[in-house]
Amino acid sequence: MFFGEYRHVLDSKNRLRLPPKLKKEFSGSIILTKGSDGCIFVLPKEKFDSVFSSVSSLALFDSKAQRPIRLLFSSAVELQEDSQGRFLLPASLKSYAGIEKNVVFVGAGNRVELWNQEKWDNYSQSTNFDTIAKELGSYGV
């Protein structure tokens, strides 16, 4: 399970390191892809495979169903670390998330999210926790 908030800085060559406390929870390959609300999802390959399994039965010619599938899978890249444990943040994902320098890795249960720091701060400060907690009740939590 992924949890916590970790602030980092993108280096001049657009490289980052996964925070060690998050990295130890990954057991194999790691996938980066577009996420919701302007973040980047950082997923274990097994979770990404599970998403694929879930959507593979959707109608091939249903444009409404295929649109998010195209965007999710076309933006996906497998994380490749260098000898110092850094990975290159692809320009397309960097642009999508509005990342320039300061980032926040956010543990979100079954995934990690990578956010532009300013966007994350605005998102987390504008959300009333009590209101959100009540909404979880509609999901049976």
C-alpha positions in Angstrom: 0.0 0.0 0.0 1.3 3.4 -0.9 0.8 6.4 1.4 2.5 9.7 2.4 3.6 12.8 0.6 7.1 13.4 -0.7 8.4 16.6 -2.2 11.2 16.5 -4.7 12.8 18.7 -7.4 13.1 17.8 -11.1 16.8 18.1 -12.1 18.0 20.1 -15.1 17.7 17.0 -17.3 14.1 16.2 -16.3 15.1 13.3 -14.0 13.6 12.2 -10.7 14.1 9.5 -8.1 11.2 7.6 -6.6 11.2 8.2 -2.9 12.7 5.1 -1.2 9.7 4.5 1.1 7.5 4.3 -2.0 10.0 2.5 -4.2 10.3 -0.4 -1.7 6.6 -1.2 -2.3 7.1 -1.9 -6.0 8.1 -5.5 -6.8 8.7 -5.3 -10.5 8.3 -2.9 -13.4 6.8 0.5 -12.9 4.5 2.3 -15.4 3.9 6.0 -15.7 0.8 7.2 -17.4 -1.7 10.1 -17.5 -3.8 10.2 -14.3 -6.9 12.0 -13.2 -7.0 15.7 -12.1 -3.8 16.5 -14.0 -1.5 14.1 -12.2 0.7 11.3 -13.4 -0.1 7.8 -12.2 2.9 5.7 -11.1 1.6 2.1 -11.1 3.1 -1.3 -10.5 3.0 -3.2 -13.8 0.6 -5.7 -12.2 -1.9 -3.0 -11.5 -1.6 -1.6 -15.0 -2.1 -5.1 -16.4 -5.2 -5.3 -14.2 -6.6 -2.1 -15.7 -5.9 -3.6 -19.1 -7.8 -6.7 -18.2 -10.8 -4.7 -17.0 -11.1 -2.6 -20.2 -10.2 -5.3 -22.7 -13.8 -6.5 -22.8 -15.2 -3.1 -23.7 -16.7 -2.8 -27.2 -14.1 -2.1 -29.8 -16.3 0.3 -31.8 -17.7 2.2 -28.8 -16.0 5.6 -29.2 -17.0 6.8 -25.7 -15.4 3.7 -24.1 -12.3 3.8 -26.4 -11.4 7.5 -25.8 -10.1 7.1 -22.3 -8.5 3.8 -23.1 -6.5 5.4 -26.0 -5.4 8.3 -23.8 -4.4 6.1 -20.9 -2.5 3.5 -22.9 -0.9 5.8 -25.5 0.6 7.9 -22.7 2.0 4.9 -20.8 5.8 4.4 -20.5 7.8 1.9 -18.5 10.1 3.6 -16.0 13.7 3.1 -16.8 16.2 4.0 -14.0 19.8 4.9 -14.6 22.7 3.7 -12.5 21.9 6.3 -9.8 18.2 5.3 -9.5 16.9 8.3 -11.5 14.3 8.1 -14.2 13.6 10.5 -17.1 10.2 12.1 -16.9 8.9 12.0 -20.5 8.2 15.5 -22.0 4.6 14.5 -22.9 3.8 13.6 -19.3 5.7 16.5 -17.9 3.6 18.8 -20.1 0.4 17.0 -19.2 0.9 17.5 -15.5 2.3 21.0 -15.8 5.5 20.0 -14.1 8.3 22.5 -14.3 10.6 21.9 -11.3 8.9 21.2 -7.9 6.9 17.9 -7.6 5.1 15.9 -5.0 4.8 12.1 -5.0 1.5 11.2 -3.3 0.8 7.7 -2.0 -2.8 6.9 -3.0 -3.4 3.4 -1.8 -2.9 1.2 -4.8 -0.9 3.7 -6.8 1.5 6.7 -6.5 0.5 10.0 -8.0 3.1 12.5 -9.3 1.9 16.1 -9.1 3.1 19.6 -9.9 3.7 20.9 -6.4 1.6 24.1 -6.8 -1.3 22.0 -8.3 -1.1 19.5 -5.4 -1.0 22.3 -2.8 -4.1 24.0 -4.3 -5.9 20.6 -4.7 -5.2 19.4 -1.2 -5.9 22.8 0.5 -9.2 23.4 -1.4 -10.6 20.0 -0.4 -12.6 19.8 2.8 -11.6 16.5 4.4 -14.9 16.1 6.3 -16.9 16.5 3.1 -14.7 14.1 1.2 -14.8 11.5 4.1 -18.6 11.6 4.0 -18.6 10.9 0.2 -16.6 7.7 0.9 -19.8 6.4 2.6 -21.5 6.3 -0.8 -18.9 3.8 -1.8 -19.5 1.5 1.2 -16.5 2.7 3.2 
